[in-house]
Amino acid sequence: MILVTGATGTVGRAVVDHLLAAGVPVRALTRRPETAALPEGVDVVRGDPADPNSVDGVMAGVDRVFLLTTGPDLAAHDATLARAAADAGVSHVVKLSSGRTGDPAADDPIPTWHRAGEQAVRASGVAWTILRPLGFMSNALHWAGTVRTQDTVRAPFGQGRIAVIDPEDIAAVATVVLTESGHDGRIRTLSGPEPLSPADQTAILAEVLDRPLRYAETTPSEARAGLLGADLDETMADAVMALRATALEAFTSVVHPDVEEITGRAPRTFRDWARAHRDEFATA
Ligand SMILES: NC(=O)c1ccc[n+]([C@@H]2O[C@H](COP(=O)([O-])OP(=O)(O)OC[C@H]3O[C@@H](n4cnc5c(N)ncnc54)[C@H](OP(=O)(O)O)[C@@H]3O)[C@@H](O)[C@H]2O)c1
């Protein structure tokens, strides 16, 4: 049995689907089982990593854990879940971290939180693997509203390029690491096949959608206001903006070989991702 945390989110849900497809029994942790909408056959358990008592017992009978936490308290959540894994005799924890955690110069909040979370996992005594993806291709879904209504992508840091990765590839990597041996003690940085600017992504979306789209660069303060409007609090909005600004640095445009090394196939392109998500950008 493999426990997946963050199972109702972008990456966790993909990990659940990949593990089920591989025939592996899956347990999913969520704060709200009633709205989790997880596939049949998943053992859905209630628990909130912010409340250590609520995760007591959720690891009983679990052999391995895919550990995904998020938000400003993610390091404390990692520590709680890693401790529960150690207490339950779990054999291997795979932590989803962040690519920038590997850049020693990165001292903005999100890599700092993940660095502390990674440390908690390493200190737990359970065998571990750490996955550090660069930016997700699915972040482009934030553009869907203005693409649908104005044929426009609005995003800051137009000069920045990120070797964005499809969450499906993160799930494919996680599934191999969780089901095969030989990955203990490894830190893997996961990227897509090419660094892309927002304008590059806009051009690919336009080609896939078969209609002209425009890229309009926004200022960081406009982008921050958009995050606050999308219900992020000030701490998260500032953390996300600090991370977004790092698109201007060379680190995020480096393509890494790890996805292909682990899965045996090249990472999916942004064109592949856009084709799979075409309907979400379609006009009404
Ligand atoms: N977006 C990127 O470009 C990017 C790049 C690299 C790394 N990352 C990392 O990837 C992780 C996010 O992955 P994701 O987008 O798949 O996650 P997500 O969809 O944002 O969230 C996953 C799940 O976590 C639970 N959750 C959310 N906020 C929580 C909180 N404050 N306390 C407890 N549980 C909470 C929710 O599940 P329930 O409501 O069901 O409990 C949610 O469905 C973060 O660690 C982030 O730093 C992101």
The ligand as a Tripos MOL2 file, in Angstrom:
@<TRIPOS>MOLECULE
LIG
   48    52     1     0     0
SMALL
NO_CHARGES

@<TRIPOS>ATOM
      1 N1          3.4070   25.1100   -9.1740 N.am      1 LIG1
      2 C1          4.6940   24.9690   -9.4800 C.2       1 LIG1
      3 O1          5.1730   25.4580  -10.5250 O.2       1 LIG1
      4 C2          5.5990   24.1750   -8.5730 C.ar      1 LIG1
      5 C3          6.9060   23.9070   -8.9990 C.ar      1 LIG1
      6 C4          7.7420   23.1380   -8.1780 C.ar      1 LIG1
      7 C5          7.2810   22.6710   -6.9510 C.ar      1 LIG1
      8 N2          5.9990   22.9670   -6.5660 N.ar      1 LIG1
      9 C6          5.5290   22.4480   -5.2620 C.3       1 LIG1
     10 O2          4.4320   21.5690   -5.5020 O.3       1 LIG1
     11 C7          3.5900   21.5910   -4.3450 C.3       1 LIG1
     12 C8          2.1860   21.9130   -4.7850 C.3       1 LIG1
     13 O3          1.7320   20.8460   -5.6080 O.3       1 LIG1
     14 P1          0.2580   20.8660   -6.1910 P.3       1 LIG1
     15 O4          0.1090   22.1040   -7.0260 O.co2     1 LIG1
     16 O5          0.0010   19.5560   -6.7850 O.co2     1 LIG1
     17 O6         -0.5700   21.0470   -4.8460 O.3       1 LIG1
     18 P2         -1.9880   21.7250   -4.6710 P.3       1 LIG1
     19 O7         -2.8510   21.2410   -5.7710 O.co2     1 LIG1
     20 O8         -1.8270   23.1900   -4.4510 O.co2     1 LIG1
     21 O9         -2.4320   21.1400   -3.2430 O.3       1 LIG1
     22 C9         -2.4020   19.7540   -2.9640 C.3       1 LIG1
     23 C10        -3.3580   19.4480   -1.8460 C.3       1 LIG1
     24 O10        -2.8080   19.8310   -0.5950 O.3       1 LIG1
     25 C11        -3.8580   20.1060    0.3180 C.3       1 LIG1
     26 N3         -3.5860   21.4280    0.9050 N.ar      1 LIG1
     27 C12        -3.5530   22.6130    0.2570 C.ar      1 LIG1
     28 N4         -3.2340   23.5950    1.1150 N.ar      1 LIG1
     29 C13        -3.0670   23.0130    2.3210 C.ar      1 LIG1
     30 C14        -2.7400   23.5060    3.6100 C.ar      1 LIG1
     31 N5         -2.5060   24.8000    3.8340 N.pl3     1 LIG1
     32 N6         -2.6710   22.6330    4.6340 N.ar      1 LIG1
     33 C15        -2.9010   21.3160    4.4400 C.ar      1 LIG1
     34 N7         -3.2170   20.7900    3.2240 N.ar      1 LIG1
     35 C16        -3.2880   21.6350    2.1950 C.ar      1 LIG1
     36 C17        -5.1670   20.0830   -0.4810 C.3       1 LIG1
     37 O11        -5.7570   18.8060   -0.2760 O.3       1 LIG1
     38 P3         -7.0460   18.5470    0.6440 P.3       1 LIG1
     39 O12        -7.8810   19.7950    0.6190 O.co2     1 LIG1
     40 O13        -7.6980   17.3810   -0.0530 O.co2     1 LIG1
     41 O14        -6.5310   18.1980    2.0030 O.co2     1 LIG1
     42 C18        -4.6770   20.1790   -1.9140 C.3       1 LIG1
     43 O15        -5.5240   19.5650   -2.8510 O.3       1 LIG1
     44 C19         4.1460   22.6400   -3.3980 C.3       1 LIG1
     45 O16         4.9670   22.0150   -2.4420 O.3       1 LIG1
     46 C20         4.9760   23.5130   -4.3390 C.3       1 LIG1
     47 O17         5.9960   24.2270   -3.6750 O.3       1 LIG1
     48 C21         5.1510   23.6930   -7.3460 C.ar      1 LIG1
@<TRIPOS>BOND
     1     1     2 1
     2     2     3 2
     3     2     4 1
     4     4     5 ar
     5     4    48 ar
     6     5     6 ar
     7     6     7 ar
     8     7     8 ar
     9     8     9 1
    10     8    48 ar
    11     9    10 1
    12     9    46 1
    13    10    11 1
    14    11    12 1
    15    11    44 1
    16    12    13 1
    17    13    14 1
    18    14    15 2
    19    14    16 1
    20    14    17 1
    21    17    18 1
    22    18    19 2
    23    18    20 1
    24    18    21 1
    25    21    22 1
    26    22    23 1
    27    23    24 1
    28    23    42 1
    29    24    25 1
    30    25    26 1
    31    25    36 1
    32    26    27 ar
    33    26    35 ar
    34    27    28 ar
    35    28    29 ar
    36    29    30 ar
    37    29    35 ar
    38    30    31 1
    39    30    32 ar
    40    32    33 ar
    41    33    34 ar
    42    34    35 ar
    43    36    37 1
    44    36    42 1
    45    37    38 1
    46    38    39 2
    47    38    40 1
    48    38    41 1
    49    42    43 1
    50    44    45 1
    51    44    46 1
    52    46    47 1
@<TRIPOS>SUBSTRUCTURE
     1 LIG1         1 GROUP 0 **** ****
